[in-house]
Amino acid sequence: MRFYNRPHRHYCGIDLHVKMMYLCILDATGQVLLHRVVATTPEAFLTAVAPYREDLVVAVECMVTWYWLADFCAAQGITFVLGHALAMKAIRGGKAKNDKIDAHKIAVLLRGGLLPQSYMYPAAMRATRDLLRRRLHLVRKRGRLLAHIQNTRAQHNLPAFERRLVLATQMSLRDDRHACTPARRAPRPESGRQPPGTWYPARPHLGSRIPATRSGRAGVPPERGGEHHPWMGLIAPPRA
């Protein structure tokens, strides 16, 4: 765990919420210079910290609302530290806990060099990470719904579904993938020997899509009598 221990003249701890935030600013000796609640807007924050802008460092817990404050501090040239919420035991383990106390504890940890740091994700990569998180949430929710349907069917001992419960887009992608599957050899007959030159499509419904051609052995170049098949590649005429 990394701790922020650089010395500054002013230390600002913020308990950040959606509509309001509690600010606590300490000087280098630990004296409280500011301790009050302000609106969660860039203008209100900048007005509150204006008298203490000289060598100011700001710290917040790693919660869902820290993006805008980190970007605003970077634009204003203010040092910003993102605290690891789970590792900040002085806040989550205290008996007396409210926004005012939490803001003061963050400032005290920051001043004492005991604030555990969390990785501050780059602004250019946050959109991709958030998109993957939203997709993962929807995928898990879809899985729970499908499991609920299957469990309900099994609970009442109903007949099995005729087909798998998949999305229409997945069915379309699966059909397209099967349409691009190369042809393969036919299964061996009961005699155990493969009839020479026998081939068949990878899926029965693709038979009409594969142009008719002479059956034969694959891998024979044209100069030896072979011909090119769009699905099978080089094919030789059947053996006599």
C-alpha positions as CSV (number, residue, x, y, z in Angstrom):
1,M,0.0,0.0,0.0
2,R,1.3,3.4,-1.0
3,F,0.9,6.4,1.4
4,Y,1.0,10.0,0.4
5,N,3.7,11.7,2.6
6,R,4.8,14.9,0.8
7,P,4.8,18.0,3.0
8,H,2.5,20.9,2.1
9,R,1.4,24.2,3.7
10,H,-2.3,23.4,3.5
11,Y,-4.1,20.1,3.7
12,C,-7.7,19.7,2.5
13,G,-9.8,16.7,3.3
14,I,-13.2,16.4,1.5
15,D,-16.1,14.0,2.3
16,L,-17.6,14.1,-1.2
17,H,-21.2,13.5,-2.1
18,V,-23.4,14.1,-5.1
19,K,-25.0,17.4,-4.0
20,M,-22.8,18.5,-1.2
21,M,-19.3,18.1,0.2
22,Y,-17.7,18.7,3.6
23,L,-14.4,20.5,3.5
24,C,-11.7,20.5,6.2
25,I,-8.5,22.5,5.7
26,L,-5.5,22.2,8.1
27,D,-2.3,24.1,8.2
28,A,1.2,22.5,8.6
29,T,0.7,22.6,12.4
30,G,-2.6,20.8,12.4
31,Q,-4.8,23.8,13.2
32,V,-8.2,23.8,11.5
33,L,-8.6,26.7,9.1
34,L,-11.8,25.8,7.4
35,H,-14.5,23.2,8.4
36,R,-17.8,23.6,6.6
37,V,-20.2,22.2,4.0
38,V,-20.4,23.6,0.5
39,A,-22.3,22.7,-2.7
40,T,-20.7,20.2,-5.0
41,T,-19.9,22.6,-7.8
42,P,-16.5,23.8,-9.1
43,E,-17.4,27.4,-8.3
44,A,-18.3,26.7,-4.7
45,F,-15.2,24.6,-4.1
46,L,-12.9,27.2,-5.7
47,T,-14.4,30.0,-3.6
48,A,-14.0,28.0,-0.3
49,V,-10.3,27.2,-0.9
50,A,-9.3,30.5,-2.4
51,P,-7.6,31.9,0.8
52,Y,-5.6,28.7,1.1
53,R,-4.5,28.0,-2.5
54,E,-0.8,28.4,-1.7
55,D,0.7,24.9,-1.7
56,L,-2.6,23.2,-1.2
57,V,-3.2,19.5,-1.5
58,V,-6.7,18.0,-1.7
59,A,-7.7,14.4,-0.8
60,V,-11.0,12.5,-1.2
61,E,-12.0,8.9,-0.8
62,C,-12.2,6.7,-3.9
63,M,-16.0,6.9,-4.4
64,V,-18.1,7.2,-7.6
65,T,-18.1,11.0,-7.7
66,W,-14.4,11.8,-7.7
67,Y,-13.9,12.2,-11.5
68,W,-15.0,15.9,-11.8
69,L,-13.0,17.0,-8.8
70,A,-9.8,15.3,-10.0
71,D,-10.1,16.9,-13.4
72,F,-10.9,20.3,-12.0
73,C,-7.9,20.3,-9.6
74,A,-5.6,19.2,-12.4
75,A,-6.9,22.2,-14.5
76,Q,-6.4,24.6,-11.6
77,G,-2.9,23.3,-10.7
78,I,-4.0,21.9,-7.3
79,T,-2.4,18.7,-6.1
80,F,-5.0,15.9,-5.9
81,V,-4.7,12.7,-3.9
82,L,-7.2,9.8,-4.2
83,G,-7.5,7.8,-1.0
84,H,-8.1,4.1,-0.9
85,A,-11.6,3.8,0.7
86,L,-11.2,0.3,2.0
87,A,-7.8,0.8,3.5
88,M,-8.8,4.0,5.3
89,K,-9.7,2.2,8.5
90,A,-9.6,5.4,10.6
91,I,-12.8,6.4,8.8
92,R,-14.8,3.2,8.2
93,G,-13.9,1.8,11.7
94,G,-14.7,4.8,13.9
95,K,-17.7,4.7,16.3
96,A,-18.6,8.4,15.7
97,K,-19.0,8.9,12.0
98,N,-20.5,11.7,10.0
99,D,-19.5,13.9,7.1
100,K,-17.8,16.5,9.3
101,I,-15.7,13.9,11.2
102,D,-14.8,12.1,8.0
103,A,-13.6,15.2,6.3
104,H,-11.4,16.0,9.3
105,K,-10.0,12.5,9.5
106,I,-9.1,12.6,5.8
107,A,-7.2,15.9,6.3
108,V,-5.4,14.5,9.4
109,L,-4.3,11.3,7.5
110,L,-3.1,13.5,4.7
111,R,-1.1,15.8,6.9
112,G,0.4,12.8,8.9
113,G,1.5,11.0,5.7
114,L,-0.8,8.1,6.5
115,L,-3.4,8.4,3.7
116,P,-3.4,5.2,1.7
117,Q,-3.5,6.0,-2.0
118,S,-5.7,4.5,-4.7
119,Y,-4.8,4.3,-8.4
120,M,-6.1,7.4,-10.2
121,Y,-7.3,6.1,-13.6
122,P,-6.3,8.4,-16.5
123,A,-9.1,10.6,-17.8
124,A,-8.6,9.3,-21.4
125,M,-9.2,5.7,-20.4
126,R,-12.1,6.2,-17.9
127,A,-14.8,6.0,-20.6
128,T,-13.6,2.6,-21.8
129,R,-13.4,1.2,-18.3
130,D,-16.9,2.5,-17.4
131,L,-18.3,1.0,-20.6
132,L,-16.9,-2.4,-19.7
133,R,-18.3,-2.1,-16.2
134,R,-21.8,-1.3,-17.5
135,R,-21.6,-4.2,-20.0
136,L,-20.5,-6.6,-17.2
137,H,-23.4,-5.5,-15.1
138,L,-25.9,-6.2,-17.9
139,V,-24.3,-9.5,-18.8
140,R,-24.6,-10.7,-15.2
141,K,-28.2,-9.4,-15.0
142,R,-29.1,-11.3,-18.2
143,G,-27.6,-14.5,-16.8
144,R,-29.7,-14.2,-13.6
145,L,-32.9,-13.7,-15.6
146,L,-32.1,-16.7,-17.9
147,A,-31.3,-18.9,-14.8
148,H,-34.6,-17.8,-13.2
149,I,-36.6,-18.9,-16.3
150,Q,-34.8,-22.3,-16.4
151,N,-35.3,-22.8,-12.7
152,T,-39.0,-22.0,-13.0
153,R,-39.4,-24.6,-15.8
154,A,-37.6,-27.2,-13.8
155,Q,-39.6,-26.4,-10.7
156,H,-42.9,-27.2,-12.4
157,N,-41.4,-30.1,-14.4
158,L,-42.3,-28.6,-17.7
159,P,-41.0,-29.9,-21.1
160,A,-37.6,-28.6,-22.1
161,F,-37.4,-25.7,-24.4
162,E,-37.1,-26.5,-28.1
163,R,-34.1,-24.3,-28.5
164,R,-31.6,-22.5,-26.3
165,L,-32.6,-19.1,-24.8
166,V,-30.3,-16.8,-26.7
167,L,-30.7,-13.3,-28.1
168,A,-31.7,-12.8,-31.7
169,T,-28.4,-11.1,-32.3
170,Q,-26.5,-14.1,-31.0
171,M,-28.5,-16.4,-33.2
172,S,-27.6,-14.3,-36.2
173,L,-23.9,-14.2,-35.4
174,R,-23.9,-18.0,-34.8
175,D,-25.5,-18.6,-38.2
176,D,-23.0,-16.3,-39.9
177,R,-20.2,-18.1,-38.2
178,H,-21.5,-21.5,-39.3
179,A,-21.8,-20.1,-42.9
180,C,-18.1,-19.4,-42.9
181,T,-17.0,-22.8,-41.5
182,P,-15.0,-24.7,-44.1
183,A,-16.2,-28.1,-45.3
184,R,-14.8,-31.2,-43.7
185,R,-14.6,-34.9,-44.5
186,A,-17.6,-37.2,-44.1
187,P,-17.5,-39.5,-41.1
188,R,-16.1,-43.0,-41.7
189,P,-18.6,-45.7,-42.8
190,E,-19.1,-48.8,-40.7
191,S,-16.4,-50.6,-42.7
192,G,-13.9,-48.2,-41.1
193,R,-12.5,-47.0,-44.4
194,Q,-13.1,-43.5,-45.8
195,P,-14.5,-43.6,-49.4
196,P,-11.9,-41.8,-51.5
197,G,-12.8,-38.2,-52.4
198,T,-15.9,-37.9,-50.3
199,W,-16.6,-34.5,-48.8
200,Y,-19.7,-32.8,-47.3
201,P,-20.5,-29.4,-45.9
202,A,-19.9,-28.5,-42.2
203,R,-23.6,-27.8,-41.8
204,P,-26.5,-29.4,-43.6
205,H,-28.2,-26.0,-44.4
206,L,-25.1,-24.9,-46.2
207,G,-25.3,-27.5,-49.0
208,S,-27.0,-25.1,-51.3
209,R,-24.4,-22.4,-50.7
210,I,-21.4,-24.5,-51.8
211,P,-21.0,-24.7,-55.6
212,A,-21.0,-28.1,-57.1
213,T,-17.5,-29.5,-57.9
214,R,-15.8,-32.8,-58.4
215,S,-15.1,-34.7,-55.2
216,G,-11.5,-35.6,-54.6
217,R,-8.4,-35.4,-52.4
218,A,-7.3,-32.0,-51.0
219,G,-4.0,-30.4,-51.4
220,V,-3.2,-31.4,-55.0
221,P,-1.8,-28.5,-57.1
222,P,-3.5,-27.5,-60.4
223,E,-0.5,-28.7,-62.4
224,R,-1.3,-32.2,-61.3
225,G,-4.9,-32.1,-62.3
226,G,-6.4,-30.5,-59.2
227,E,-8.8,-27.6,-59.1
228,H,-9.6,-24.8,-56.6
229,H,-12.7,-25.0,-54.5
230,P,-13.9,-21.8,-52.8
231,W,-14.6,-23.7,-49.6
232,M,-12.2,-26.7,-49.7
233,G,-9.1,-25.2,-51.4
234,L,-7.2,-27.4,-53.9
235,I,-9.0,-30.6,-54.9
236,A,-7.9,-33.4,-57.1
237,P,-10.1,-35.6,-59.2
238,P,-11.3,-38.8,-57.6
239,R,-9.1,-41.8,-57.7
240,A,-10.0,-44.5,-60.2
